[in-house]
Amino acid sequence: MSFEAPTGEDWEQVPVEGDLPDHAWTMGLHYNSDETPKSLRVMPDVDSRPDASTAVSTLIAVCRFTDVYATDCRDTGQEAADIPGSDNTVQADFTYSDESGDQGLGRFWVAADEDSGVVSAVEYAGIGVDEAELDAFGETIEFDPGNAE
């Protein structure tokens, strides 16, 4: 998956250190602001059959049933999406609250290539994020299954 980080904000790459398990979020960017902390993460190879719907369900389950985001992470809708290079793409929105009760919004985009079996994901989430911001970011995503690591 490739994309353009949102403009007008200073995004920093989050270092990923040590041995990573297969099917992990391997790259991240973070925009750290006291009012609007945001993050972008990439999972080049999702542990899933070559079907975006199955992978989205797994990511939503992790969001909902672990404390990765917060104890109140909830799926707020899923739909098919169009990402260049993908045979099958699903996007899923979710909400959560931070420690101070501020509302966060996020979205997963999961793309699949049926021939190679590669399934990849991108996540954009943060406090102060709105649907227009997610939509604009989603327009920049492209999928090349040959680049999955």
Secondary structure, DSSP 8 states (H G I E B T S, - for coil): -B----TTS--EEE---S---SS---EEEEE--SS--EEEEEESS-SSSS-HHHHHHHHHHHHHHSSSS-TT-EEEEEEE---TT-SEEEEEEEEEE-TT--EEEEEEEEEE-TTT--EEEEEEEEET--HHHHHHHHTT-B--GGG--
